[in-house]
């Protein structure tokens, strides 16, 4: 996947108290994503932009838009990625 396409799919990280707890306890990150993005596209976009592998993607639609909860594989730590992204 091209970086331009990945940036269109992943709009921005979404951080709240709940998602911050998920970073530490469940190895998950949350992103606001394009409304038409599929779970496979979201996983590929995370791989292209951040070079980490994804174990699972769960999505939900909210007032703010579509959110994707991305669980990383055990070898990749969400807390480390969050620090690199400047979220922590």
Backbone as JSON, one array per atom type, in Angstrom:
{
  "sequence": "XXXXXXXXXXXXXXXXXXXXXXXXXXXXXXXXXXXXXXXXXXXXXXXXXXXXXXXXXXXXXXXXXXXXXXXXXXXXXXXXXXXXXXXX",
  "N": [[0.84, -1.18, 0.0], [0.51, 2.23, -0.8], [1.94, 5.11, 0.78], [0.44, 7.48, 0.64], [-2.17, 6.54, 0.22], [-2.51, 5.11, 2.59], [-2.46, 7.18, 4.46], [-4.8, 8.47, 3.84], [-6.65, 6.61, 4.67], [-6.16, 6.19, 7.47], [-7.05, 8.64, 9.47], [-6.41, 10.05, 11.92], [-4.84, 9.48, 15.15], [-6.81, 8.47, 17.97], [-7.33, 9.47, 21.15], [-8.37, 8.86, 24.38], [-9.24, 8.6, 27.88], [-10.09, 5.95, 28.1], [-9.08, 4.73, 25.74], [-6.4, 5.15, 26.21], [-5.95, 3.46, 28.4], [-6.35, 1.06, 27.05], [-4.12, 0.98, 25.43], [-2.07, 0.39, 27.22], [-2.99, -1.94, 28.61], [-4.2, -3.76, 26.79], [-2.72, -3.78, 24.47], [-3.56, -2.18, 22.31], [-4.37, 0.29, 19.84], [-6.19, 3.24, 18.96], [-7.81, 4.65, 16.17], [-9.2, 7.32, 14.22], [-10.83, 6.7, 11.27], [-11.22, 6.51, 7.65], [-14.56, 6.54, 6.44], [-15.27, 4.57, 4.57], [-13.39, 2.6, 4.81], [-12.09, -0.71, 5.01], [-11.54, -3.48, 7.32], [-9.25, -4.91, 6.59], [-7.95, -3.06, 4.93], [-7.39, -1.09, 6.84], [-5.62, -2.46, 8.55], [-3.5, -2.9, 6.75], [-2.8, -0.25, 6.24], [-1.83, 0.6, 8.74], [0.41, -1.04, 8.91], [1.88, -0.05, 6.71], [2.33, 2.67, 7.41], [3.39, 2.68, 10.05], [4.97, 0.46, 10.35], [4.41, -1.85, 11.87], [2.99, -4.98, 12.83], [-0.37, -6.16, 12.66], [-2.7, -7.73, 14.79], [-5.49, -7.86, 15.1], [-8.46, -6.11, 14.06], [-11.01, -4.0, 15.14], [-13.99, -2.28, 14.46], [-16.03, 0.67, 14.84], [-18.87, 2.78, 14.52], [-19.31, 6.15, 15.22], [-20.47, 9.32, 16.53], [-18.4, 11.04, 15.99], [-17.27, 9.84, 13.8], [-15.95, 7.01, 11.98], [-14.34, 4.65, 13.98], [-11.39, 2.79, 14.58], [-10.2, 0.09, 16.36], [-7.16, -1.14, 16.93], [-5.41, -4.0, 17.44], [-2.17, -4.91, 18.21], [0.36, -7.33, 17.24], [2.01, -9.5, 19.62], [4.8, -9.07, 19.63], [5.1, -6.45, 18.86], [4.78, -3.47, 20.59], [2.15, -1.51, 21.72], [2.4, 0.68, 23.42], [5.02, 1.56, 22.98], [4.84, 2.37, 20.29], [2.92, 4.38, 20.56], [4.39, 6.23, 22.02], [6.33, 6.94, 20.12], [4.67, 8.17, 18.3], [3.97, 10.36, 19.71], [1.85, 10.41, 21.48], [1.88, 9.73, 24.11]],
  "CA": [[0.0, 0.0, 0.0], [1.25, 3.49, -0.86], [1.8, 5.94, 1.97], [-0.66, 8.43, 0.43], [-3.41, 5.81, 0.44], [-2.58, 4.79, 4.01], [-2.78, 8.41, 5.17], [-6.22, 8.75, 3.61], [-7.43, 5.65, 5.46], [-5.99, 6.54, 8.89], [-7.11, 10.1, 9.58], [-5.59, 10.48, 13.05], [-5.03, 8.68, 16.36], [-7.89, 8.93, 18.85], [-6.9, 9.15, 22.51], [-9.18, 9.23, 25.53], [-8.81, 7.79, 29.03], [-10.37, 4.55, 27.79], [-8.13, 4.23, 24.75], [-5.08, 5.15, 26.85], [-5.9, 2.21, 29.15], [-6.21, -0.04, 26.09], [-2.73, 0.96, 24.97], [-1.25, -0.27, 28.23], [-3.48, -3.24, 29.07], [-4.63, -4.67, 25.73], [-1.85, -3.63, 23.3], [-4.41, -1.65, 21.24], [-4.4, 1.71, 19.51], [-7.45, 3.63, 18.34], [-7.68, 5.65, 15.12], [-10.33, 7.71, 13.4], [-10.5, 6.21, 9.93], [-12.14, 6.82, 6.57], [-15.82, 5.82, 6.6], [-15.35, 3.44, 3.66], [-12.24, 1.7, 4.99], [-12.35, -2.06, 5.53], [-10.59, -3.9, 8.34], [-8.02, -5.28, 5.91], [-7.3, -1.82, 4.51], [-6.89, -0.44, 8.05], [-4.44, -3.21, 8.98], [-2.44, -2.62, 5.79], [-2.38, 1.15, 6.42], [-1.0, 0.63, 9.94], [1.68, -1.66, 8.54], [2.6, 0.85, 5.81], [2.72, 3.92, 8.06], [4.12, 2.54, 11.31], [5.82, -0.73, 10.26], [4.07, -2.82, 12.92], [1.99, -5.95, 12.36], [-1.65, -6.07, 13.34], [-3.32, -9.01, 15.1], [-6.93, -7.77, 14.89], [-9.05, -4.77, 13.93], [-12.43, -3.87, 15.42], [-14.43, -0.94, 14.08], [-17.34, 1.13, 15.31], [-19.28, 4.09, 13.99], [-19.72, 7.06, 16.29], [-20.79, 10.67, 16.07], [-17.15, 11.61, 15.47], [-16.87, 9.13, 12.59], [-15.62, 5.6, 12.15], [-13.15, 4.4, 14.79], [-10.79, 1.45, 14.46], [-9.39, -0.36, 17.48], [-6.17, -1.99, 16.28], [-4.58, -4.75, 18.39], [-0.92, -5.29, 17.59], [0.88, -8.63, 17.65], [2.72, -9.4, 20.89], [6.16, -8.57, 19.45], [5.01, -4.99, 18.73], [4.14, -2.9, 21.77], [1.37, -0.31, 21.44], [2.93, 1.78, 24.22], [6.2, 2.08, 22.28], [4.38, 3.09, 19.1], [2.26, 5.59, 21.03], [5.45, 7.17, 22.38], [6.92, 7.42, 18.87], [3.68, 9.03, 17.67], [3.79, 11.54, 20.55], [0.58, 10.35, 22.17], [2.13, 9.52, 25.55]],
  "C": [[0.89, 1.25, 0.0], [0.98, 4.32, 0.39], [0.65, 6.94, 1.84], [-2.01, 7.78, 0.69], [-3.6, 5.5, 1.93], [-2.96, 6.02, 4.83], [-4.23, 8.82, 4.97], [-7.1, 7.84, 4.45], [-7.37, 5.98, 6.94], [-5.96, 8.05, 9.01], [-6.22, 10.61, 10.7], [-5.8, 9.53, 14.22], [-6.13, 9.3, 17.21], [-7.53, 8.49, 20.26], [-7.87, 9.74, 23.52], [-8.64, 8.44, 26.71], [-8.98, 6.3, 28.72], [-9.34, 4.0, 26.8], [-6.7, 4.23, 25.3], [-4.9, 3.89, 27.68], [-5.71, 1.01, 28.22], [-4.79, -0.14, 25.55], [-1.89, 0.14, 25.94], [-1.68, -1.7, 28.52], [-3.75, -4.25, 27.96], [-3.77, -4.61, 24.47], [-2.64, -3.16, 22.07], [-4.2, -0.16, 21.07], [-5.73, 2.01, 18.84], [-7.19, 4.75, 17.34], [-9.05, 6.05, 14.61], [-9.94, 7.38, 11.97], [-11.54, 6.67, 8.92], [-13.4, 5.96, 6.69], [-15.93, 4.58, 5.71], [-14.26, 2.4, 3.84], [-12.67, 0.35, 5.56], [-11.29, -2.4, 6.57], [-9.24, -4.27, 7.73], [-7.25, -4.04, 5.47], [-6.69, -1.09, 5.72], [-5.62, -1.13, 8.52], [-3.26, -2.93, 8.05], [-1.92, -1.19, 5.93], [-1.49, 1.29, 7.66], [0.37, 0.04, 9.65], [2.51, -0.7, 7.67], [3.13, 2.09, 6.52], [3.66, 3.72, 9.25], [5.01, 1.3, 11.38], [5.65, -1.66, 11.45], [2.97, -3.73, 12.38], [0.77, -5.92, 13.26], [-2.2, -7.48, 13.57], [-4.82, -8.99, 14.79], [-7.35, -6.32, 14.77], [-10.53, -4.87, 14.24], [-12.83, -2.44, 15.08], [-15.78, -0.63, 14.7], [-17.61, 2.49, 14.7], [-19.81, 4.92, 15.15], [-20.1, 8.4, 15.68], [-19.56, 11.32, 15.44], [-16.7, 10.97, 14.16], [-16.57, 7.68, 12.91], [-14.32, 5.47, 12.93], [-12.69, 2.97, 14.57], [-9.93, 1.2, 15.68], [-8.46, -1.43, 16.94], [-5.32, -2.66, 17.36], [-3.34, -5.23, 17.65], [-0.5, -6.69, 18.03], [1.76, -8.43, 18.88], [4.13, -8.82, 20.75], [6.19, -7.05, 19.34], [4.23, -4.45, 19.92], [3.43, -1.59, 21.41], [1.91, 0.89, 22.21], [4.16, 2.4, 23.55], [5.81, 2.88, 21.05], [3.7, 4.4, 19.49], [3.29, 6.65, 21.42], [6.1, 7.76, 21.14], [5.98, 8.41, 18.18], [3.44, 10.31, 18.48], [2.47, 11.57, 21.29], [0.75, 10.24, 23.68], [3.19, 10.47, 26.03]]
}
